[in-house]
């Protein structure tokens, strides 16, 4: 009998643990949500996902998170797979309720992290403290976001826009002002509320930008976010800080071998430290974004050739395709070739995760910029 009582106690304890195990449960009832609709919940940081299927107008999706994080909830119409509605909100391990007047009131999903339209007054998320923080952010940013959208529409999509040079200049000035004020407002909120879960996540993402932060700046970010109350979130920040220190701003460049158009072997060090900046542009003939960036690189070549030497380094495995692309694009700057074994030697030192990948090295051999955005690079060059 004693053993039986002990077994009952153990089973009761196990049941209590199961009932109180951490996790979230997201439920919702949305008119217009068709039975069989695919429901996806995607963590915007880790890209992990949980899936479910809607009943007629309602859904439930369960899981757990290590820390409060921004998620994207997508609803896919089973009769039209390109018709995807979505919401973004902060998920914690607690019950969350989603409601809306109708599915049509939700924003349209147009790509990861990009939602278009939607009537914010027609849907609501009942969640925890992290969601309240995120709503404060959205309410603060929304006027600037709307001004940016309006300026973009007026400049690029309005069929009645003034297309005269003077009119276009005015629209461009409004456009640049709106986007600048939007960026400034986001930054100010991030600075003023650094320990909010959403903002701490933004700081964490920033730390994963290679060669963007000095040691002092890394420490400053930690001082901003260290009062965040999630141990897992702070662990994520520490991990990001390790990455940022590995790729600290101003680090010495790493030398590597490459081939010229005649097939002769060289080292990158032959071109660095000659009194000018050196821009290395890793690209390939098959890379559509790389080739789309070539006109911008051409403008950089024309505008900054007195202080910047450009080396376009192809990682094509098909040498013939590389040479054909060179001929098609008529690139006037230095062309080099890095077969796979040469390219692999620089993937880790320069944190190359894709192409185009641009590396700007100063006359002292220090890394001044790394990234894939040729337009952003022009703003860096304007200040050297």
BELURNOR-V686941 format. One record per residue. N is the residue number from 1. PSI is psi in radians with two decimals (NA if undefined). D_CENTER is the distance of its C-alpha to the mean C-alpha in Angstrom with 2 decimals. Layout:
N_PSI_D_CENTER ; N_PSI_D_CENTER
This chain:
1_-0.71_61.45 ; 2_-0.77_59.72 ; 3_-0.64_57.36 ; 4_-0.75_56.70 ; 5_-0.73_55.77 ; 6_-0.74_53.43 ; 7_-0.75_51.70 ; 8_-0.72_51.34 ; 9_-0.75_49.82 ; 10_-0.76_47.26 ; 11_-0.68_46.33 ; 12_-0.72_46.05 ; 13_-0.74_43.80 ; 14_-0.69_41.55 ; 15_-0.69_41.38 ; 16_-0.72_40.46 ; 17_-0.75_37.64 ; 18_-0.68_36.35 ; 19_-0.53_36.56 ; 20_0.11_34.74 ; 21_2.42_32.07 ; 22_2.53_28.64 ; 23_2.94_26.45 ; 24_2.72_25.29 ; 25_2.00_26.94 ; 26_2.09_25.36 ; 27_2.67_28.09 ; 28_2.70_28.43 ; 29_2.02_30.87 ; 30_1.95_29.71 ; 31_2.40_32.39 ; 32_-0.20_31.57 ; 33_1.98_29.56 ; 34_2.56_31.53 ; 35_2.38_32.84 ; 36_-0.10_31.02 ; 37_2.42_27.64 ; 38_2.27_24.82 ; 39_2.18_22.86 ; 40_2.34_19.53 ; 41_1.98_17.77 ; 42_2.23_14.28 ; 43_2.06_12.68 ; 44_-0.26_9.01 ; 45_-0.93_8.80 ; 46_-0.27_11.38 ; 47_0.18_11.44 ; 48_2.68_15.16 ; 49_2.71_17.19 ; 50_2.44_20.65 ; 51_2.68_22.65 ; 52_3.11_25.78 ; 53_2.40_28.08 ; 54_2.47_29.32 ; 55_-3.00_32.98 ; 56_1.71_34.45 ; 57_-0.10_32.34 ; 58_2.85_31.22 ; 59_2.83_28.88 ; 60_2.40_28.24 ; 61_2.34_25.49 ; 62_2.74_25.72 ; 63_-2.81_23.91 ; 64_2.73_23.03 ; 65_2.61_20.26 ; 66_-0.45_20.51 ; 67_2.73_19.15 ; 68_2.22_18.24 ; 69_2.73_14.71 ; 70_2.20_12.85 ; 71_2.77_13.78 ; 72_2.17_13.96 ; 73_2.05_17.59 ; 74_2.47_18.47 ; 75_2.01_22.04 ; 76_2.16_23.10 ; 77_2.11_26.52 ; 78_-0.33_28.70 ; 79_-0.23_30.67 ; 80_1.63_27.80 ; 81_-0.28_24.74 ; 82_-0.12_22.74 ; 83_1.68_23.48 ; 84_2.15_20.68 ; 85_2.69_20.47 ; 86_2.74_17.85 ; 87_2.65_17.41 ; 88_2.36_14.91 ; 89_2.89_16.64 ; 90_2.30_17.05 ; 91_2.28_18.98 ; 92_2.97_21.63 ; 93_1.36_24.60 ; 94_2.95_26.93 ; 95_2.39_28.12 ; 96_2.34_25.84 ; 97_2.30_27.32 ; 98_2.29_25.73 ; 99_2.68_28.03 ; 100_2.68_28.14 ; 101_-0.57_31.04 ; 102_2.67_29.99 ; 103_-0.60_27.16 ; 104_-0.28_27.17 ; 105_-0.19_26.14 ; 106_2.66_22.66 ; 107_2.68_19.65 ; 108_2.33_19.14 ; 109_2.15_16.19 ; 110_0.30_15.03 ; 111_2.73_11.94 ; 112_2.13_9.30 ; 113_-0.03_8.27 ; 114_1.97_10.81 ; 115_2.48_14.28 ; 116_2.31_17.24 ; 117_-2.63_20.49 ; 118_2.58_22.19 ; 119_1.82_24.83 ; 120_-0.31_23.66 ; 121_-0.14_27.35 ; 122_0.07_28.01 ; 123_2.75_25.92 ; 124_2.69_25.52 ; 125_2.07_24.01 ; 126_1.89_26.46 ; 127_-2.60_24.78 ; 128_-2.81_24.86 ; 129_-0.65_24.26 ; 130_-0.64_20.47 ; 131_-0.63_20.44 ; 132_-0.70_22.89 ; 133_-0.75_20.61 ; 134_-0.68_17.73 ; 135_-0.64_20.35 ; 136_-0.71_21.47 ; 137_-0.87_18.06 ; 138_-0.73_18.01 ; 139_-0.58_21.62 ; 140_-0.71_21.11 ; 141_-0.43_18.27 ; 142_-0.77_19.75 ; 143_-0.68_22.33 ; 144_-0.63_19.94 ; 145_-0.75_17.63 ; 146_-0.73_20.85 ; 147_-0.66_22.08 ; 148_-0.77_19.00 ; 149_-0.80_19.45 ; 150_-0.75_23.17 ; 151_-0.68_22.90 ; 152_-0.75_20.71 ; 153_-0.81_23.24 ; 154_-0.57_26.16 ; 155_-0.63_25.06 ; 156_-0.47_23.97 ; 157_-0.40_25.40 ; 158_2.01_28.53 ; 159_-0.33_31.46 ; 160_0.17_33.74 ; 161_2.70_31.76 ; 162_1.96_33.79 ; 163_0.07_33.22 ; 164_2.74_35.54 ; 165_-0.70_34.26 ; 166_-0.72_34.98 ; 167_-0.75_33.29 ; 168_-0.64_30.13 ; 169_-0.73_30.11 ; 170_-0.76_30.48 ; 171_-0.69_27.65 ; 172_-0.67_25.36 ; 173_-0.76_26.39 ; 174_-0.74_25.65 ; 175_-0.88_22.25 ; 176_-0.68_21.28 ; 177_-0.79_22.83 ; 178_-0.79_21.06 ; 179_-0.57_17.52 ; 180_-0.75_18.56 ; 181_-0.62_20.01 ; 182_-0.87_17.02 ; 183_-0.70_14.79 ; 184_-0.68_17.80 ; 185_-0.72_18.27 ; 186_-0.79_14.81 ; 187_-0.72_15.43 ; 188_-0.76_18.97 ; 189_-0.75_18.24 ; 190_-0.69_15.83 ; 191_-0.80_18.71 ; 192_-0.40_21.47 ; 193_0.80_20.19 ; 194_-0.53_18.42 ; 195_-0.10_20.02 ; 196_2.52_18.91 ; 197_-0.76_17.00 ; 198_-0.76_14.03 ; 199_-0.69_14.13 ; 200_-0.63_14.72 ; 201_-0.67_11.56 ; 202_-0.75_9.74 ; 203_-0.69_12.06 ; 204_-0.80_11.45 ; 205_-0.68_7.76 ; 206_-0.67_9.30 ; 207_-0.35_11.98 ; 208_0.14_10.09 ; 209_1.97_9.92 ; 210_2.49_13.24 ; 211_0.53_16.30 ; 212_-0.23_14.90 ; 213_2.41_17.16 ; 214_2.95_20.89 ; 215_-0.71_22.64 ; 216_-0.68_23.76 ; 217_-0.63_20.31 ; 218_-0.79_19.16 ; 219_-0.63_22.29 ; 220_-0.69_21.84 ; 221_-0.77_18.53 ; 222_-0.73_20.49 ; 223_-0.52_23.31 ; 224_-0.71_21.21 ; 225_-0.15_19.82 ; 226_-0.23_22.78 ; 227_0.02_24.53 ; 228_2.42_22.00 ; 229_0.19_24.35 ; 230_1.94_22.40 ; 231_-0.67_23.51 ; 232_-0.68_20.86 ; 233_-0.74_18.08 ; 234_-0.59_19.86 ; 235_-0.68_20.18 ; 236_-0.65_16.43 ; 237_-0.77_16.33 ; 238_-0.71_19.22 ; 239_-0.72_17.61 ; 240_-0.60_14.61 ; 241_-0.64_17.40 ; 242_-0.75_19.16 ; 243_-0.81_16.35 ; 244_-0.62_16.15 ; 245_-0.54_19.94 ; 246_-0.62_20.05 ; 247_0.95_18.01 ; 248_2.56_19.52 ; 249_2.37_19.66 ; 250_0.16_23.00 ; 251_2.60_23.54 ; 252_2.52_26.11 ; 253_2.77_25.09 ; 254_2.21_26.00 ; 255_2.68_28.68 ; 256_2.82_28.69 ; 257_2.68_31.01 ; 258_2.97_30.68 ; 259_2.56_33.12 ; 260_-3.08_34.30 ; 261_-0.26_35.37 ; 262_-0.03_38.79 ; 263_0.13_37.53 ; 264_2.47_38.39 ; 265_2.39_36.45 ; 266_2.95_35.01 ; 267_2.53_32.92 ; 268_-0.50_30.10 ; 269_-0.34_32.10 ; 270_-0.37_34.69 ; 271_-0.05_32.50 ; 272_2.57_31.07 ; 273_0.43_33.05 ; 274_0.30_35.09 ; 275_-0.07_34.47 ; 276_2.81_31.39 ; 277_2.68_27.63 ; 278_2.17_26.47 ; 279_2.09_23.40 ; 280_2.15_22.58 ; 281_1.76_20.76 ; 282_2.21_20.19 ; 283_-3.14_20.51 ; 284_2.70_22.54 ; 285_-0.57_24.78 ; 286_-0.10_23.14 ; 287_1.87_19.57 ; 288_-0.83_19.21 ; 289_-0.58_16.25 ; 290_-0.81_18.31 ; 291_-0.52_21.35 ; 292_-0.47_19.76 ; 293_-0.23_18.86 ; 294_-0.73_22.50 ; 295_-0.61_23.94 ; 296_-0.72_21.68 ; 297_-0.64_22.70 ; 298_-0.73_26.23 ; 299_-0.67_26.07 ; 300_-0.75_24.91 ; 301_-0.77_27.87 ; 302_-0.68_30.28 ; 303_-0.59_29.24 ; 304_0.25_28.72 ; 305_-0.34_31.00 ; 306_-0.31_33.33 ; 307_-0.01_30.89 ; 308_2.21_28.31 ; 309_2.31_29.20 ; 310_2.34_26.76 ; 311_1.88_26.76 ; 312_2.09_25.08 ; 313_1.91_25.04 ; 314_2.44_25.08 ; 315_0.33_24.22 ; 316_2.42_26.18 ; 317_-0.35_28.48 ; 318_1.78_30.78 ; 319_-0.60_32.31 ; 320_-0.72_34.03 ; 321_-0.68_30.81 ; 322_-0.85_29.52 ; 323_-0.65_32.79 ; 324_-0.73_32.84 ; 325_-0.69_29.38 ; 326_-0.75_30.56 ; 327_-0.72_33.58 ; 328_-0.73_31.76 ; 329_-0.33_29.26 ; 330_0.95_31.99 ; 331_2.18_29.86 ; 332_-0.22_32.17 ; 333_3.11_30.38 ; 334_2.31_30.79 ; 335_2.27_30.00 ; 336_2.93_29.69 ; 337_2.30_29.17 ; 338_1.63_27.74 ; 339_2.92_28.93 ; 340_-0.79_27.10 ; 341_-0.56_29.00 ; 342_-0.73_28.26 ; 343_-0.73_24.55 ; 344_-0.46_24.13 ; 345_-0.31_25.66 ; 346_-0.07_22.78 ; 347_-0.88_19.75 ; 348_-0.80_19.81 ; 349_-0.56_21.07 ; 350_0.18_18.37 ; 351_0.92_15.48 ; 352_2.03_15.17 ; 353_-0.05_12.87 ; 354_3.02_13.39 ; 355_2.67_15.08 ; 356_2.60_15.54 ; 357_2.03_15.25 ; 358_2.35_17.06 ; 359_2.13_18.91 ; 360_2.16_21.06 ; 361_2.28_24.04 ; 362_3.00_26.48 ; 363_-0.33_30.28 ; 364_0.05_30.66 ; 365_0.30_28.39 ; 366_2.52_25.54 ; 367_2.08_21.88 ; 368_-0.45_20.82 ; 369_2.49_17.38 ; 370_2.32_15.07 ; 371_-3.10_12.25 ; 372_-0.05_12.02 ; 373_1.83_12.34 ; 374_-0.59_16.12 ; 375_-0.72_16.36 ; 376_-0.63_14.70 ; 377_-0.65_17.11 ; 378_-0.63_19.99 ; 379_-0.56_19.48 ; 380_-0.77_19.65 ; 381_-0.52_22.77 ; 382_-0.38_24.32 ; 383_0.22_24.63 ; 384_NA_26.28
